[in-house]
Each structure stands twice: as C-alpha cells, then as structure tokens.
Amino acid sequence: MDNTVVISTPPHVKSRRTTKGIMIDVIISLFPCAVAGIVFFGWQALVVELTAVLACVATEFVYYFIWKKGFAEKCKNARYVCVNWWKQFDFTSVVTGLILALIIPSRVNWYEVIIGSVFAIAIVKMLFGGTGKNLVNPAAAARVFMLLSFTVSMNVYVAANFGPIMSDSTVITTGATNFSGFLAVGEGNAINPVDLLLGSGVAGCIGETCGLAIISGYIYLSVRKVIKWWQPLLFIAVFGITATLMSGFAGDADKLTGYYANGYIFDISLFLPHILSGGVLFAAVFMFPDYVTSPKGVWGQVVYYVAGAILVALLRHFTQKEVASFVIMLMNLIVPLIDRYIRRKPFGYKREKRVKEGK
C-alpha cells in the first residue's frame, strides 16, 4: 500500500477543467489563424505549421524518454515510459508549435523551424521542469532565438495570395511586413484597415495578418472562459492610444502611408492601422495571457498588460520593428516581482470594519 501523504496549499478547489482541456480550447481558437495562413500563403504555410507542431511534440517525447531513463538497461522500460508519456501528454507542446508557426514567415526553411521548435521545448520548457515551470513563453523565446540566428530568412515576407480590397496599391513586395509597409516613409499607397482586418494582400507572418481570424479566436477563448475578456482589450486599448500619441508627438503622422494627422497630436484614424498591423493583435490574444508567465492577481495583471502595451508601442515607434516577442519575454521575467509586490487578496478575506473611537 502506498502511504504517501500529499500536502497542498488551500483552498482546495475542484473543477472539471484540466490543462489538457484548456489546451484543446486554445488549439481550436488558433484554427482560424492556421487556416487563414494556409489560404493566404499556400502550401509553404502548411509545411511550416506541420513541421513546428511535429517537432515540438517529438522533442517533448524524446526529452521525457531520456529523463525517465527509457534507454536504461537496453530500453527495458521503454514501453512503460511511452505509456506514461502519453498519459501525461497535455497538448501544451502542440500549442507551442502552432503558435510558433503562426508568428514566423511562411518562407522560413524547414530545418530552421525544427531548430526553433527544439529550442522552445527542450531549452525553454523542459529544461526548467516542463509544463507550468517555464520562466518565459516558449514560442516567444523561440521566435527571438530564430530571429537572431536566422536573420535573413526570418525577414523574408511575401504578400497574401489575395490582393488588397480597399487599396490602390499592388501586391506588397517581398521583404516588408504589413507593419513595415504601414510605417514606410514616403509610401504613396495606404494599407487600408479593411485589408489589415481581412489579411488581403498583406505581407507578414503566417497567423498575424488576418485580424478577423484572431478576433474569432479571442471570442472563442472569452466565451469558454480560457482567458479573461478584458485582458486583450486593455492591452490593445493602451497600445493603440500610446502608439497614436507617439506618431503625433513625433510629427510624422503624415508619413504613415496616406494617413494624415490633420495637424492634431492624436488622430483617431491611426488607431486601427496601429493595432491591426504587425503581431500586436495576435500577441494580445494568444501570448500575453499565458497562465504560466503572467501575474496571478487582478491588479498585477493590470500592471502587466498596461506596462507591456506601453513598451511595445514605444519600442515599435523608435525601432520601427515588430518587438512584441521581445517585450513578452521581458515582461515574463519581471512577473515574479509583480506577484511579490502586488499581492493578491487571500481567498475569503474580508477587511475588518474600523470602529470609530468613542463608540
């Protein structure tokens, strides 16, 4: 008989929701972005998505097999280890692989996708103990790693197969994302917000170009209560306001591909192009709300999203690059400090009413 006593911290809340169930919901919410990427960027996008998912799952299995001594005594325990791996498999590696595939260009080489996937799972996730113990978002870290390691291929973008719907511009040339095109100085043609929303004729990463697909994923996650509905909205609102203000203060709002500020510091017409360009919308919905790497308390989450939004807006303005993944990693690293100094109210705690003196 096993006399092991399990001691855990109260409160002991029972729920039917499991990590596996939550990850399946995330996969379903990512499905529109994955399909839109294949429709817009063709078979190359499908290859990247399948390669990233399979590489992440395979890396997790191999790491677990070695960790649990599956090769010991001429693989005597191999079957036992494989069965245990499948029992504990929670689809987190599938989510990591799919998110990584959706935040990189469709023309990345297949072996680079495999290297990035191995880095995400083996180094960022499993090396720190597996699910729930990683310090930073594995997909964001892998994208930064790939950007630094494979700079050329990670900066080759092609426009979607469908041309712009509401714009006079032709297909965007390879080498510029929708964000780069939006910020291009002296660009005569504008990328209309409708094109950014639908992803038509927009150059960028596989899953970040179609805003409508991302919004549908956000609605699904909110309805299923996988994420709190206000979290992405807070991030997007703060980011949009900050980015629009920065454009006005810099005096270059008239350079934003056809959107003229009319002499005002804050031009509302720049708000939508800012939030729909680049990977901001995708990061706000699928990456910032990660359970493991975000604060636990409500006020800590408010600080996390507001600070992250402002940082993304400022760095995007001054670097003219997409920096969402870098900011996610930075904010993930300071989450322990946020949780330490902005403490949650204990479960069931009620503040005692102060009794006035003399009563």
N, C-alpha and C positions, 0 to 999 in steps of 0.2 A: 504494500500500500504506500502511496506517495503522501508523506506527511508534510509536504511543503506548504507553508503558510504565506499567502500573498497579501502584502500590506500595500494599500494605495491611499492616496490623499483624497479626503472627502471634498465636495459632495459626490456621492456615487449615483450618477445619472445614467439610467438605462435608455437606450434608443435603438430603433431598428436600423438606423443609418450606419453604414460601415464605410471604411476607407475605399473598399472596392466599389461600393455603390456610388459614392461621390465621384470617383474617377471615371466610372462609366458615364455619369451625367456630364462630366467635363468633355469626354470624348464625343458625346452626342452634340454638345454645344459647339465643338470645333468642326463638326462635319460640314456645315455650310461653307466655312472658310476653306476647308480642304477641297471641296467640290468646286468652288469658285476658282481656286487656284489652278485646278486641272483644266477647267473650261477656258480660262484666260491665257494660261501659259503652256498648255499642251502636255504631251507625254513626259517632258522633262520634269515637270512639277510632280507628276505621279511617281516617277522614279525616285525623286528626292524624298517624297513622303514615305514611300515603302521602305527605302533604304534606311532612313533615320529611325523609323519605328522598329524594324527588324534588328538593326544594330544595337539599339538601346536595350531591347528585350534580351538579345543574345549576350550582351555584356553583363547584364544583371545576373543571368543564369550562370555564366562562366565564373563570375566573381563569387557567387553564392556556392557553387560547386567546389571551388578551391577553398573557400572559407570554412565550409563544413566538412572538409577533408574527404571529398569524394574520390580523390585519386589515391588515398591511403590504402595500403595493403592490396595493391593491384586492382584498385577500384572495387573492392569488396562491398563497400557501402554505397556504390553509385546509384542503385535503384532506390534505396531508402532516401538519399539526398534529393534525387529528382522528384520523388513523390512529395517530400516536404516542401520543396521549392514551389511546386505547383499549388500546394495547399495555401501557402502564404503569399502567392502572387496576387497583387492588388491593383494591377494595371497602371501604377504610377510611372513605370518605365515607358509604357505606351503613350501616356500623356506627355512625358518629357520629349520623346522622339517626335511626336506630332507637332508640338509647339515649336521645337527647334526647326523642323522642316518648314513651318509656316513663316518663320521670321528670317529666312535666308533666301537669296535669289534662286531662281529656277535653273540657272546655268552653272551652279557650283558642281565641281567634279564629284563623282560618286565616292571616291576614296576619301575626299575631304569631308564628306558627310559622315562617313564611318568614323573617321578620326574624331570629329566633333562629338559624335554620339558616345563614343568610348570615353572621351574626356568628361562628358556630362554625367554619365552613370558611374564609372569607375572612380574618378577623382573627386567630383563634386558631391556625389550622393553616397555611394557605398563606402568610400574610404572613411567617411565620418560616422558610419554606423547604419546607413540605409534609410528607409522611409521615415520621415519625421525628424531626422537628426542633421540634415544638411544645413550649412550656415547661409548659403545663398541659393537663389533659384538656379537649378541645374541648366535649364535651357538658356537663360540669360548669360550665365557664365560661359557656356559653350559657344554662344554666338560671339561674345567678346574674344574668346580664345581663337575662333576661326577667323575673325576679322583681323586679328593681329598676326596670325600665322599664314593666312591665305588672302592677303590684301587684294591682289589683283582680281581673282575670281569672285571674291565677296563684294566687289564693287562693279560687277558687270550686271546691269539690269536691262531687261527688254520690256517693251510695252505689251499690254494685253492684246490678244488677238482681235478684239473688237475696238474699232476706232472711237474717238470722242463723240459723244452725243450732242452736247451743248457747246462745243468749242469749235473755232475755226482752224485750230492747229491740226497738223497732220500727226501721224504716229510719232510718239516721242522717241528720240534716238537712244540707242544703247549707251549706257554709261551714266545715266542720271535717274534718280528715283523721282517719284511724284513730289517728294519734299524738296529735292534739289531743283526741280523744274519750277516749283512754286516760288522758290527764293531767288531764282535766276535774275540777275540784274540786266535790264535792257531787253528782256524777253517780250516779244511783241504779242504773243498769243497767251491767253489765260487758260488755266486748267479750271474749268467750271466746277463748282461744288457738286453739281449733279453727277459729273463724271467721276469725281472723287468718291461720291457715295456709292455709285454702282460699280466702280472699278473699270469703266470702259476706256480703253486706250491709255491707261495709266501704267507707268513703269514703276516697279517696286518689288518687294518681296512677295513670296507666293501667297501668304494669307493675310497680308496687311493692306492690300489695295482696295478690296471690296468692303466699304463701310457698312453696307446693308447686311452682309453676311455676319459681320462682327456684332452688329446690333441685334440680329436674331439670336445669336449665341448668348448675348447679355440678357435678353428677355427670358430665354430658357433657364439660365442659371439663377436668375432672380425669382422666377416662378417656382423653381424646385428648391429655392432657399439654400442653394450651394454657396452663393455669395450674398452679401447684404446689398440691396439695390442702390443704396445711396453712395457706396464707396466709389465705383467708377464715375458716377455723376459728379461727385465732389472733386475728384481728380481732374476730370475733363473741364469742369467749370473754372477751377483755379488756373489750370494750364492755359485755357483759351483766353481768359482775361489778361493774364500776365504776358503771354506771347503777343497779344494785340497791343497792349500798352507799350511793350518794348519796341514794336515796329513803329509806333507813333513817336515815342521819345527819340528814337534814332534818326527820325526824319527821312526814313527810307520806305515809308509805307507806299509811296507812289511807284516803287520799283517792284512791288510784289506781283509781277506778271499780270498787269492790267487792272489791279485793284487800287484805285487812287483814294487816298485818305481824306480828300477834300479839305485839307488844312486842319483837321481835328487830330488830337493826340490819340483818341480812342475811336476807331472806325469799326462799327459792328460788322461791316461786310467782310472784314478779315478774319472774323471769329471762326466761321465754319471751315474755310480753307486751312486754317492753322490746325484745328483738331482732326480734320479728315486726311491731312497729308502725313506721310511717314507712318511710323508704327505706334503713334501715341494711343490711338483708339484700341488697338489690339492689346497693347501693354496694360492699359487701364482695366480691361475686362478680364484678361486671361493670365496675367503675370503678376501684377501688383497685389491682387487679393490672395495670393498663395498662403494657405493656412500656416505652413511651417515657418515661413520667412517674413511674416507680418506681425505686428503687435497684437496682443490678446485683448487689451481693454479698449473701450469705445473711444475715449479721449486720446489714447495712444495711437489708435488708427486714424483719427482726425489729423493729428500732427504728422503722421507718416504720409498720408495722401497729400496734404497741403504742401509739406516740405518737398516731397517728390515731384509734385506738379511744378512748383516754382523752379526747382533745379533743372528739370527737363526744359522748361521754357527759356531760362537764362542761357543754359549751355547750347541749346539749339540755335539761339539767336547769335551768340558770339562765335560758335564754331562752324555754323552753317552745316552741321552734320546731324544724323539721327543718333541720339545719345540715350534713348530710353533704356537699353540694356545695361549701359554703364551706370546710370542712376539707380536702376533696380538693385544692382549689386551693392552700390554704396549704401543705399537705404537699408538693405538687408543686414549689412554689417553693424549698423547702429540701432537695429531693433532691440537688442538686449539692453542698451542704455535707455531706450524709450520705455521698455517694460519695467525697468528698475526705478526710474524717477517719476513715471506717471503710472501709479499703481491702480489696479482695479479694485472696485469696492467688493469686499468679501461677500460670498453668496449668503443671502438672507440678512445682511447687515442693515440695521436701521439706526440712523443718528438719534441720539437721545435729545429730547427737548430740554432746552435750558430753562431753568426756573429762575425767574427774576427775584432778586434779593428783596426781602421784606414780605414775601408771600409765604 
